[in-house]
Amino acid sequence: MSTKYSFTLCGEKVFTVKGVAGKLGVDESTIIKHINDGDLSAQKCGQWWITESMLHEFLEGKYQLNIYDKAEAKADASLGSLAEISPEANVQGDP
């Protein structure tokens, strides 16, 4: 007998923690941590249930944050390498 980790309710897919962990390729404890930290919305009725829309909202928030962090790190790295090549790049304004 196989266990289902998702089902459809009122036209929306609903996942268990194990189902979300499997989809994302992470450990179940990681999903529980995000729920407990308030990063991932979920409803508890015997076990945690996460709707597809809750999962999308969580992933979009994480994805946007990751894009911002990567862009900021790239900009910092570019400015750092420019300063190493040209000391004048660190000068701000005219004397």
N, C-alpha and C positions, 0 to 999 in steps of 0.2 A: 504494500500500500504506500503510495507516495503522498507526501504532505504538500498542500498548496501554500505558497507564500504570497499569493496575490489573488484578487478576485475583482469583479466589476460590480459596483454599487451605484445605482442611479446614473449609469453611463460614465462613471469615473473609476479608473483603476485604483485599487487600494492595496497597499503592500504591508507586510510585516517587517520588523527590523531585519530579520534574516533575508527577506526578499530584497530590501533596499541594499543591504550589505553585499549581497551577491551581484546585484546590478552594477554597483560602484566598484566592486573588487576590493572591498575593505573588510575589516573585522567587525562583527556585530557590536563590540564594545565601543568602536568609533562612532557608530550611529547613535548609540545610547548616550555617549558623551555630548554629541551635538544636540540631542533632544534635551538633556539635563541643563546644558548651557543656554538653551533658548534659541539656538541657531536654526534648528530644524523643528518645525511645528509637527505635532503628532497628537493623537487622541488615544487614551488608554481605556480599553474595555476588555479586561482579562489580560491582554498584551497590548503593546504599542501598535497602532495602525497609522500609516502615513499615506495620504492620498497623493495621486500623481501630481496634482497642482501644488501641494505642499513641497513635494520633492523638487519640482521645477523651480519654485520660488527660492528654495534653498540653494540649488545649483546656480541659478542666475546671480544670486547675491555673491556666492563664492567666486564665480567666474569673473564678475565685474571687479571684485576685489583683487583677484590674481592678475588681471590685465593691468589695473592701476599700479600694483606693486611692481610688476615686471617693467612697465614703462618708466616708472620712477627710478628703478635700479639701473635701467639702461641709460637714462639721462644722466644720472649721477656718475656712472662709469665713463660716459662720453666726456663729461666735464672734467673728470679726474684725469683722463688720458690727455686731454687737451692742455690741462695745466702742466702736466709733466713735460709735454713737448714744447710749449711756449709759455714761459713765466709771465709774459705780458697778458696772457688770457685771464690771469687772476686780478689784474688791475681793474678797479671799478671807477669810472668817472675820469675826468681830466684833472691834472695837478693844478 
